[in-house]
């Protein structure tokens, strides 16, 4: 089969499209023919050797798979031909992958394979942050930093499905129409005075601020949270890891919480299935994961470079030819 193999940790150009052996499933594993694989920020970091998971080289990255079961062991809940989502962690940028049954979810009938791959980590992360970490309630105001990225767009869609008002906060220009299509009630550009505009639109501050960005906007973003509000740290896509002035946390009576999805499920392996049930209900009610750019498997390095350089608005997906 064909697979993109990372041969060094020097960025996307260290990926090579190679012919490799088909996966040999271990006892209990399911083999899946991959149709689509989402392109996400952890994939980029792994290509650079900057992610907490650093498998020995060479290996095939790819964490957000949608495909069809090729084979399953006797007694499995899955059978050949089933459409599935796969939390693969590794191996998704290939034509096949072998995984434990616990890594599989059924792909909702309403979704295409590309939409299923787009659902992956971003939507699980968004729901984890909004529901479990921030305990967002209907009618609350949610601010989303990095709103034009994968986690940002997922957070907008999930927050709206939960009944929240959403203020999308975005650095890149030209994204307003897209963000409003996803459900953002207001869009604020990250220019001078953006914090005051958020305070105005939220009547004194957001109840929940979702931050997958970090960097230099962090301090102002904390000040845009209302008393009793929650600031949720998801990641540091801007590159800088900020520090917090605790006097602002204390005197504003706000909470700053972490939402490290990958770390959480290591100790709470039952949670992904529970959140997937919630996401399935949202999909039945009409929510659709966006697919804003598609690339063939051979162009994965370009997809990751486009992600790194801010050319991907929303979500990119690699499609695997039959």
Order of alpha helices (4+ residues) and beta strands (2+ residues): beta-beta-beta-alpha-beta-beta-beta-beta-alpha-beta-alpha-beta-alpha-beta-alpha-beta-alpha-beta-alpha-beta-alpha-alpha-beta-alpha-beta
